[in-house]
Amino acid sequence: MGQSSRAIGKVAALAGALALSSALSLAVLLGAQGTIFGASEIGLHGLRQQYRRPAEIPYPKDDPYSQAKSELGRALFFDPILSGAKLRSCSTCHNPGLSWADGKPRAIGENQKPLASGLRTPTLLNVAWTPKLGWDGHFHDLEGVAISPITAPDNMNLPEDALIERLAAISGYVKAFDAAFGKGGVDRRKIEQALATFERSIVSDEAPFDRWIRGDETAIGAAAKRGFALFNGKGNCAACHSGWAFTDAAFHDIGVAHDDDIGRGRQFPSSVKLQYAFKTPTLRDVARRGPYMHDGSFATLDDVIDLYNRGGVDRPSRDDEIHQLNLLQSEKADLIAFLRTLNGTPKPFALPALAR
């Protein structure tokens, strides 16, 4: 079943990449100012459609949006009362000022030590569009993610019964839960749904790339436009980093993990291709979100591109799309110029008043 889902996802990603490649084949030449020419209007229109931002945030039928639920989730997300020592909140690792991550190579828990998983904190940008959560996809939905970090002893270290007891003892939270869900008190499912509803509202801000996609030729420079062509062509990046969020949300061995760091392979031990496979991360705000990879092992985007240029570790599990690229130094620079155009314009984020 896991292999089948991955195969379907990969076919969809490859189809998208081929569509982009076809469009870009009409636009291989760039003018002095970076304007793409030699491309038909239909080809460019199709290409831009592939990368247009969605108009609405998707919410599941069994956890629909409500303002009361979102506001409750927002308060819970920033409240340190959700940790054992009352010193950490969800926002400690998912900081809005750091593109909803923490900028560390490894996630740190309440004891100020790296989590046992050895993984980097993933960004929450655009999680509403992510079907499986976690670097290895072991969370089936956003609701399922909420409680695990809170109750994990090496993370926020607050048992579920203590969490519910704390919230139920605060009249402001009792009222907020009643407003969001109706009378009935505080329970695990309500906490999960409130947090998930707020987290689905975390969407990457408009970036220069988005303005260019809409037709503003001055929004990004010539190097970035060349980088975009490389991204969809010689660099083969779009085979996995596809669509407006620049991720296929699938799992690939890109030739970087080693030893017992087998990722999704732990859930599917008989699958060759899922050994050392980790989820394709979004590239939104990527230039602000180092260090990189699931384990934070690469400090810079230059390091990341060098890995892909070499092709990573050659082994049976390595994804078929990963191979030596033979990029020139100028092409690497153009790719980085393009990736920088995916940074949204930072905006102030108002913290909620916490119930007490």
C-alpha positions in Angstrom: 0.0 0.0 0.0 2.8 2.4 0.9 4.7 1.5 -2.3 1.5 2.0 -4.3 0.8 5.4 -2.9 4.3 6.5 -3.5 4.2 5.2 -7.1 1.0 7.2 -7.7 2.6 10.3 -6.2 5.7 9.8 -8.3 3.8 9.4 -11.5 1.9 12.6 -10.8 5.1 14.4 -10.0 6.8 13.2 -13.1 3.8 14.2 -15.2 4.0 17.7 -13.8 7.7 17.8 -14.4 7.2 16.7 -18.0 4.5 19.3 -18.6 6.8 21.9 -17.3 9.7 20.6 -19.3 7.6 20.8 -22.5 6.7 24.3 -21.8 10.2 25.3 -21.0 11.5 23.7 -24.2 9.8 26.6 -25.9 11.7 29.1 -23.7 15.4 28.0 -23.6 16.8 31.4 -24.5 17.0 34.4 -22.2 17.4 38.0 -23.2 19.9 40.4 -21.6 17.3 41.5 -19.1 16.2 37.9 -18.4 13.0 38.0 -20.4 12.1 34.6 -21.8 11.5 34.7 -25.5 11.1 32.1 -28.2 8.1 30.9 -26.1 4.5 30.9 -27.2 1.9 32.6 -25.0 0.2 29.3 -24.5 3.4 27.6 -23.3 4.2 30.3 -20.8 0.6 30.4 -19.6 0.6 26.7 -19.0 3.9 26.9 -17.1 2.7 29.7 -14.9 -0.5 27.9 -14.1 1.6 25.0 -12.7 3.0 27.4 -10.1 0.1 29.7 -9.2 -0.8 29.9 -5.6 -4.2 28.3 -4.6 -7.1 30.6 -3.9 -8.2 28.9 -0.7 -6.9 26.8 2.2 -8.3 23.3 2.2 -10.0 22.1 5.5 -11.2 18.5 5.9 -14.9 17.7 6.2 -14.4 16.2 9.6 -12.6 19.2 10.9 -14.0 22.3 9.1 -12.8 25.8 9.7 -14.4 28.1 12.3 -13.0 31.3 13.6 -13.5 30.2 17.2 -11.7 27.0 16.7 -8.8 28.7 14.9 -8.5 31.4 17.6 -8.4 28.6 20.3 -5.7 26.7 18.3 -3.7 29.9 18.0 -3.7 30.4 21.8 -2.8 26.8 22.5 0.0 27.0 19.9 1.7 29.8 21.7 1.0 28.8 25.3 3.9 27.3 27.4 1.3 25.7 29.7 1.3 22.8 27.1 4.8 21.7 28.3 5.7 20.0 31.5 7.8 22.8 33.0 5.5 25.4 31.4 8.5 26.9 29.6 8.0 25.7 26.0 5.2 26.0 23.5 4.6 24.7 20.0 6.1 28.0 18.8 9.4 27.3 20.5 10.2 25.0 17.7 7.9 26.5 15.1 8.7 30.2 15.4 6.9 32.5 13.0 9.9 34.8 12.9 12.0 31.8 11.5 9.5 30.8 8.8 7.8 28.5 11.3 10.9 26.5 12.1 13.7 27.0 14.6 16.9 27.4 12.5 18.6 24.5 14.4 20.2 21.4 12.9 18.3 19.2 15.4 15.0 19.7 17.2 15.6 20.5 20.9 13.3 19.3 23.7 12.4 20.5 27.2 15.6 19.1 28.7 17.6 21.3 26.2 18.9 18.2 24.4 18.3 17.0 20.8 15.2 14.8 20.4 15.9 11.1 20.2 14.7 11.1 16.5 17.8 13.1 15.5 15.6 15.1 13.1 15.5 18.8 12.3 12.3 20.7 13.0 10.3 20.9 9.8 8.6 24.2 8.8 4.8 24.4 9.2 4.5 26.5 6.0 1.7 25.2 3.9 1.0 22.1 6.0 -2.7 22.3 5.0 -1.6 20.9 1.6 0.6 18.1 3.1 -1.2 14.7 3.1 1.3 13.0 5.5 3.3 14.7 8.2 6.7 14.1 9.7 10.0 13.5 7.8 9.1 9.9 7.4 5.3 10.4 7.0 4.3 8.5 10.1 1.6 11.0 11.0 -1.5 10.4 8.8 -3.0 13.9 9.2 -2.4 17.2 10.9 -4.8 16.4 13.8 -2.6 13.3 14.5 0.5 15.4 14.9 -0.7 17.7 17.7 -0.5 15.6 20.8 2.6 13.6 20.1 5.2 16.4 20.6 3.3 17.6 23.7 3.3 14.2 25.5 6.7 13.0 24.3 9.1 12.9 27.4 12.0 14.3 25.4 10.0 17.0 23.7 7.4 19.0 25.7 7.0 16.3 28.4 3.4 16.8 29.4 1.2 13.6 29.8 -2.2 13.8 28.1 -4.2 13.6 31.4 -2.1 16.5 32.9 -2.6 18.5 29.7 -6.4 18.2 29.8 -6.5 18.8 33.6 -4.4 22.1 33.2 -6.7 23.4 30.4 -9.9 22.5 32.2 -8.8 24.4 35.3 -8.6 27.7 33.4 -11.9 29.3 32.9 -10.8 31.3 29.9 -9.9 28.0 28.1 -13.2 26.3 29.2 -15.1 29.2 27.6 -12.9 29.1 24.4 -13.5 25.3 24.0 -17.2 25.8 24.5 -17.3 28.5 21.9 -15.4 26.4 19.4 -17.1 23.0 20.0 -20.2 23.6 22.2 -20.6 22.5 25.8 -18.8 19.4 26.8 -15.5 20.2 28.4 -11.9 19.7 27.2 -10.7 16.5 25.6 -7.9 15.2 23.3 -9.8 15.4 20.0 -10.8 19.0 20.6 -7.2 20.0 21.3 -6.0 18.2 18.2 -8.7 19.8 16.0 -8.1 23.3 17.4 -4.4 23.2 16.9 -4.7 21.7 13.4 -7.3 24.4 12.3 -4.8 27.1 13.3 -1.9 25.4 11.7 -3.7 25.1 8.4 -3.8 28.9 8.3 0.1 29.0 8.2 0.7 29.8 4.6 3.8 31.2 3.0 3.7 34.9 2.1 3.7 36.1 -1.5 7.2 36.1 -2.9 8.9 37.8 -5.9 8.5 34.6 -7.8 4.7 34.7 -7.4 4.6 38.2 -8.8 6.7 37.1 -11.8 4.4 34.1 -12.3 1.5 36.5 -12.5 3.3 38.4 -15.3 5.5 41.1 -13.6 8.8 40.6 -15.6 10.6 43.0 -13.2 9.8 41.0 -10.1 12.9 38.7 -10.4 16.2 39.2 -12.1 17.9 37.5 -15.1 19.9 35.1 -13.0 16.8 33.9 -11.2 15.0 33.3 -14.5 17.9 31.3 -15.8 17.8 29.4 -12.5 14.1 28.7 -13.0 14.8 27.2 -16.4 17.6 25.0 -14.8 15.3 24.1 -12.0 12.8 22.6 -14.5 15.4 21.4 -16.9 19.0 20.3 -16.5 18.8 20.5 -12.7 15.7 18.2 -12.6 14.6 19.8 -9.3 11.0 20.0 -10.3 10.8 16.2 -10.5 10.2 16.3 -6.8 10.0 20.0 -5.8 6.8 20.5 -7.9 3.8 22.8 -7.8 3.3 26.1 -6.1 4.6 24.8 -2.7 7.6 23.2 -4.5 7.0 19.7 -3.1 5.4 16.5 -4.3 4.9 15.5 -0.6 6.4 12.1 -1.4 9.4 10.3 0.0 12.7 9.9 -1.7 16.3 8.7 -1.0 18.4 11.5 -2.3 21.6 9.8 -1.3 22.4 11.6 2.0 21.1 9.5 4.9 23.2 6.7 6.2 23.6 3.9 8.8 20.3 3.3 10.7 18.8 6.6 9.6 16.5 4.9 7.2 13.5 7.2 7.3 10.3 5.8 5.8 12.0 2.5 5.3 11.4 1.8 9.0 7.6 1.6 8.2 8.1 -0.3 5.0 11.1 -2.6 5.6 10.5 -4.7 2.5 10.5 -1.7 0.1 13.9 -1.1 -1.4 13.2 2.4 -2.6 11.8 3.6 0.8 15.1 2.8 2.6 16.7 6.1 3.6 13.7 8.0 2.1 12.5 11.2 3.6 9.8 13.6 2.6 10.4 16.3 0.0 10.3 19.6 1.9 8.7 22.7 0.6 11.2 25.3 -0.9 9.1 28.3 0.2 11.3 30.6 2.3 14.1 28.1 1.7 16.9 30.7 1.8 15.9 31.7 5.3 15.5 28.1 6.6 18.9 26.7 6.9 20.5 24.3 7.9 19.1 21.8 5.4 18.1 18.2 5.0 16.1 16.1 7.4 19.0 16.0 9.8 20.3 19.5 9.4 23.6 18.2 8.0 24.1 20.8 5.3 24.7 24.4 6.4 24.1 26.2 3.1 22.2 26.1 -0.1 25.5 25.8 -1.9 26.1 22.5 0.1 22.7 21.2 -1.0 23.2 22.0 -4.7 26.7 20.4 -4.5 25.1 17.2 -3.2 22.6 17.0 -6.0 25.3 17.9 -8.5 27.3 14.9 -7.3 24.2 12.6 -7.2 24.6 11.6 -3.6 25.3 8.0 -2.4 24.8 5.6 -5.3 22.8 2.6 -3.8 19.7 0.5 -4.7 17.4 2.8 -2.7 18.5 6.0 -4.3 15.7 7.7 -6.2 15.8 7.2 -10.0 15.7 11.0 -10.5 18.9 11.5 -8.6 22.1 11.4 -10.7 25.2 13.4 -11.5 24.2 16.8 -13.0 27.5 18.3 -14.2 26.3 21.8 -13.4 28.7 24.7 -14.1 29.5 27.1 -11.3 27.5 29.8 -13.0 24.5 27.4 -13.2 24.7 26.7 -9.5 24.7 30.5 -8.8 21.6 30.9 -11.0 19.8 28.1 -9.2 20.5 29.8 -5.9 19.3 33.2 -7.3 16.1 31.5 -8.3 15.6 29.8 -4.9 16.0 33.2 -3.2 13.0 34.5 -5.1 10.8 32.0 -3.1 11.3 34.0 0.1 8.0 35.7 1.1 8.0 39.2 2.3 8.2 39.0 6.2 5.2 40.4 8.0 4.7 41.2 11.7 2.9 38.4 13.6 0.6 39.3 16.5 0.8 37.0 19.4 -2.5 36.0 21.1 -3.6 36.9 24.6 -3.3 33.7 26.6 -6.2 32.6 28.9 -5.4 32.4 32.6 
